Amino acid sequence: MARRRRLRWLLAGGVVLILLAVSSPWLVSTYWRNRSSNPVRRGVALSGELGCFTCHGELGGGGIPDPGHPAGVPAWSSGEWMMHVENDDDIRRFILEGDESDGSIAMPPYKDVLSDADLNDLVAAFKVASGMTGPPRSTPARAGLDIARNWNCFACHGAAGSGGLPNPRSFTGFIPGWYGADFNDLVRDRAEFDDWILQGTIPRLANSRLASFFIERQRVAMPAYPELTRQQLDDLWSYTQWLGETEGGHLADPLRF
């Protein structure tokens, strides 16, 4: 009887271990997605789900043709937002109430679709993706943003460095942002940041058996940029610090043109 009971416990324990092994990647990814979540990242994802980019283009970068308007549907990043909104309240109103434009394609209202939290995330995403907010001009952080745009860093690291794009078989399952929990865990100090950019890896992680296991199997690898100068590294670092101080830029004051 006792032997049979021990066998049951061993079988139950084996099943638990198998379930943990199978579900562990999902658990790790879910933990890090929640821990490193930010309003811009959530807002961009929600914009995709709501169909915003269907008309305004990927990340709001280019609107579709409108048969009733020669300029087409405005891109978020076109600067046309300045004719419609000046602050967060204006953006909320525009999203909730929509807009009857002169063209054939009107901005639909979303007041019956969104929660307050969803609305706040959409506002954050729009402000950052449109360029309504950003580092002040003629500052190191602004120069860092320009360098990142020139190298198209945000194609992998998300809008303005908000992170969250998929990276299959990586430890977290997604590409890290340039601020927040995932960035702070990846880059412990300025020296590691420089290594990460110049070499495409960090010695602390490359020398770790566990970390290197995931680094070698991830599908999207960080490239090395050995040609960057010390000044460019300084500017990129300044930009990441600005992101941390403004929660990805959405807490910054709108830029004045």
C-alpha positions as CSV (number, residue, x, y, z in Angstrom):
1,M,0.0,0.0,0.0
2,A,2.8,2.4,1.0
3,R,4.7,1.5,-2.2
4,R,1.6,2.2,-4.3
5,R,1.1,5.6,-2.6
6,R,4.8,6.5,-3.3
7,L,4.4,5.6,-6.9
8,R,1.3,7.8,-7.2
9,W,3.3,10.7,-5.7
10,L,6.2,10.1,-8.1
11,L,3.9,10.0,-11.0
12,A,2.1,13.2,-9.9
13,G,5.5,14.9,-9.4
14,G,6.6,13.9,-12.8
15,V,3.5,15.3,-14.4
16,V,4.0,18.6,-12.5
17,L,7.6,18.8,-13.7
18,I,6.5,18.1,-17.3
19,L,3.9,20.8,-17.1
20,L,6.3,23.3,-15.7
21,A,8.9,22.5,-18.4
22,V,6.3,23.0,-21.1
23,S,4.8,26.2,-19.7
24,S,8.0,27.8,-18.4
25,P,8.7,29.8,-21.6
26,W,5.1,31.2,-21.6
27,L,5.4,32.0,-17.8
28,V,8.7,33.8,-18.3
29,S,7.4,35.8,-21.3
30,T,4.2,36.7,-19.5
31,Y,6.1,37.8,-16.4
32,W,8.5,40.1,-18.4
33,R,5.7,41.4,-20.6
34,N,3.8,42.5,-17.6
35,R,6.9,43.8,-15.7
36,S,8.2,45.9,-18.6
37,S,4.8,47.0,-20.0
38,N,4.5,50.8,-20.6
39,P,1.8,53.1,-21.9
40,V,3.4,53.6,-25.3
41,R,4.0,49.9,-25.9
42,R,0.4,49.1,-24.9
43,G,-1.0,52.0,-26.9
44,V,0.8,51.0,-30.1
45,A,-0.5,47.4,-29.7
46,L,-4.0,48.6,-29.1
47,S,-3.8,50.9,-32.1
48,G,-3.1,47.9,-34.2
49,E,-6.0,46.0,-32.7
50,L,-8.4,48.9,-33.3
51,G,-7.5,49.3,-36.9
52,C,-5.8,52.7,-36.5
53,F,-2.9,51.7,-38.7
54,T,-5.2,50.4,-41.4
55,C,-5.9,54.0,-42.4
56,H,-3.0,55.9,-40.9
57,G,-0.3,53.5,-42.0
58,E,2.1,51.4,-39.9
59,L,2.8,53.2,-36.6
60,G,0.9,56.1,-38.1
61,G,3.7,56.7,-40.6
62,G,1.6,57.1,-43.8
63,G,-2.1,57.4,-44.5
64,I,-4.0,55.6,-47.2
65,P,-5.4,57.5,-50.3
66,D,-8.8,59.2,-49.7
67,P,-10.9,59.5,-52.9
68,G,-12.5,62.6,-51.4
69,H,-9.3,64.4,-50.3
70,P,-6.2,64.9,-52.4
71,A,-3.9,64.6,-49.4
72,G,-5.3,61.3,-48.3
73,V,-5.8,60.2,-44.7
74,P,-3.2,62.0,-42.6
75,A,-0.3,60.2,-41.1
76,W,0.3,60.7,-37.4
77,S,3.9,61.8,-38.2
78,S,2.9,64.2,-41.0
79,G,2.6,67.2,-38.7
80,E,-1.0,67.7,-39.6
81,W,-2.0,66.9,-36.0
82,M,-1.0,70.5,-35.2
83,M,-4.1,71.7,-37.0
84,H,-6.3,69.5,-34.8
85,V,-4.8,69.0,-31.4
86,E,-2.6,70.9,-28.9
87,N,-2.7,68.8,-25.8
88,D,-3.8,65.5,-24.2
89,D,-7.4,66.7,-23.8
90,D,-7.7,67.5,-27.5
91,I,-6.3,64.1,-28.4
92,R,-8.8,62.4,-26.1
93,R,-11.7,64.3,-27.7
94,F,-10.5,63.5,-31.2
95,I,-10.3,59.7,-30.4
96,L,-13.6,59.6,-28.5
97,E,-15.7,61.7,-30.8
98,G,-14.0,61.2,-34.1
99,D,-14.0,63.8,-36.8
100,E,-16.1,64.5,-39.9
101,S,-13.4,65.4,-42.4
102,D,-13.9,66.9,-45.9
103,G,-12.9,63.6,-47.4
104,S,-14.7,60.3,-48.0
105,I,-12.9,58.6,-45.1
106,A,-13.9,60.1,-41.7
107,M,-12.3,59.5,-38.4
108,P,-14.7,57.2,-36.4
109,P,-15.6,57.8,-32.8
110,Y,-14.3,55.3,-30.2
111,K,-16.2,56.5,-27.1
112,D,-18.2,53.3,-26.8
113,V,-15.1,51.0,-27.3
114,L,-12.4,52.3,-24.9
115,S,-11.9,52.2,-21.2
116,D,-10.2,55.1,-19.5
117,A,-6.9,53.1,-19.3
118,D,-7.1,52.2,-23.0
119,L,-7.7,55.9,-23.9
120,N,-4.7,57.0,-21.8
121,D,-2.4,54.4,-23.6
122,L,-3.6,55.6,-27.0
123,V,-2.9,59.2,-26.1
124,A,0.6,58.2,-25.0
125,A,1.3,56.2,-28.2
126,F,0.0,59.0,-30.5
127,K,2.1,61.7,-28.7
128,V,5.3,59.7,-29.1
129,A,4.7,58.2,-32.6
130,S,3.6,61.5,-34.1
131,G,6.6,63.4,-32.8
132,M,4.3,65.7,-30.7
133,T,6.7,65.1,-27.9
134,G,10.4,64.5,-28.0
135,P,13.7,65.7,-26.6
136,P,14.2,69.5,-26.8
137,R,16.1,70.6,-29.9
138,S,19.8,71.1,-29.8
139,T,20.3,68.8,-26.8
140,P,22.3,65.5,-26.6
141,A,19.1,63.5,-26.2
142,R,17.7,65.0,-29.4
143,A,20.9,64.1,-31.2
144,G,20.6,60.6,-29.8
145,L,17.0,60.3,-31.2
146,D,18.2,61.5,-34.6
147,I,21.0,58.9,-34.6
148,A,18.5,56.1,-33.7
149,R,16.2,57.2,-36.5
150,N,19.1,57.3,-39.0
151,W,20.0,53.7,-38.1
152,N,16.3,52.7,-38.1
153,C,16.7,51.3,-34.5
154,F,13.0,51.6,-33.8
155,A,12.1,49.0,-36.5
156,C,13.2,46.5,-33.9
157,H,13.0,48.4,-30.6
158,G,9.5,49.7,-31.1
159,A,8.1,53.3,-31.4
160,A,10.8,55.7,-30.0
161,G,12.4,52.7,-28.2
162,S,9.3,51.5,-26.3
163,G,10.2,47.8,-27.1
164,G,7.9,44.8,-27.2
165,L,8.2,43.5,-30.7
166,P,8.5,39.7,-31.0
167,N,11.8,37.9,-30.8
168,P,11.1,34.1,-30.9
169,R,13.2,31.8,-28.7
170,S,14.7,34.8,-26.8
171,F,14.5,34.7,-23.0
172,T,11.6,37.1,-22.7
173,G,10.1,36.4,-26.1
174,F,10.4,40.1,-27.2
175,I,12.9,42.7,-28.1
176,P,13.7,45.1,-25.2
177,G,12.9,48.7,-25.1
178,W,15.3,51.5,-24.2
179,Y,13.8,52.2,-20.9
180,G,11.9,50.4,-18.2
181,A,12.5,47.0,-16.4
182,D,13.7,45.1,-19.4
183,F,16.3,47.7,-20.4
184,N,17.5,48.2,-16.8
185,D,17.9,44.4,-16.4
186,L,19.8,44.1,-19.7
187,V,22.0,47.2,-19.3
188,R,23.3,47.7,-15.7
189,D,25.4,50.8,-16.4
190,R,26.9,53.0,-19.0
191,A,29.8,50.7,-19.7
192,E,27.5,47.8,-20.5
193,F,25.4,50.1,-22.7
194,D,28.5,51.0,-24.8
195,D,29.4,47.3,-25.1
196,W,25.9,46.4,-26.2
197,I,26.0,49.0,-29.0
198,L,29.6,48.6,-30.1
199,Q,29.8,44.8,-29.8
200,G,26.1,43.8,-30.1
201,T,26.4,41.9,-26.8
202,I,27.4,42.4,-23.2
203,P,30.3,40.4,-21.7
204,R,28.4,39.7,-18.5
205,L,25.7,38.0,-20.5
206,A,28.0,36.4,-23.1
207,N,29.9,34.7,-20.2
208,S,26.8,33.4,-18.5
209,R,25.8,29.8,-19.6
210,L,22.1,30.6,-19.1
211,A,22.1,33.9,-20.8
212,S,24.3,32.8,-23.7
213,F,21.9,29.8,-24.3
214,F,19.1,32.2,-25.1
215,I,21.3,34.7,-26.9
216,E,22.5,32.0,-29.3
217,R,19.0,30.7,-30.0
218,Q,17.0,33.9,-30.3
219,R,15.9,34.7,-33.9
220,V,16.6,38.5,-33.8
221,A,20.1,39.3,-32.8
222,M,21.4,42.7,-31.8
223,P,24.0,43.9,-34.5
224,A,27.3,45.6,-33.6
225,Y,27.9,49.2,-34.4
226,P,31.7,49.6,-34.0
227,E,31.8,52.7,-36.3
228,L,29.9,54.9,-33.8
229,T,31.9,57.6,-32.2
230,R,32.2,58.4,-28.5
231,Q,30.0,61.5,-29.0
232,Q,27.4,59.4,-30.7
233,L,27.4,56.9,-27.8
234,D,27.0,59.8,-25.4
235,D,24.1,61.1,-27.3
236,L,22.4,57.7,-27.5
237,W,22.8,57.3,-23.8
238,S,21.4,60.7,-23.2
239,Y,18.3,59.7,-25.2
240,T,17.8,56.6,-23.1
241,Q,18.0,58.7,-19.9
242,W,15.4,61.1,-21.3
243,L,13.1,58.2,-22.1
244,G,13.4,56.9,-18.5
245,E,12.7,60.4,-17.1
246,T,9.6,60.9,-19.3
247,E,8.3,57.3,-19.4
248,G,9.1,56.9,-23.0
249,G,8.4,60.6,-23.9
250,H,4.6,60.6,-23.2
251,L,5.1,62.7,-20.0
252,A,7.1,65.3,-21.8
253,D,5.6,68.7,-22.8
254,P,4.6,69.0,-26.4
255,L,7.2,70.4,-28.7
256,R,6.6,73.9,-30.0
257,F,7.2,74.5,-33.7
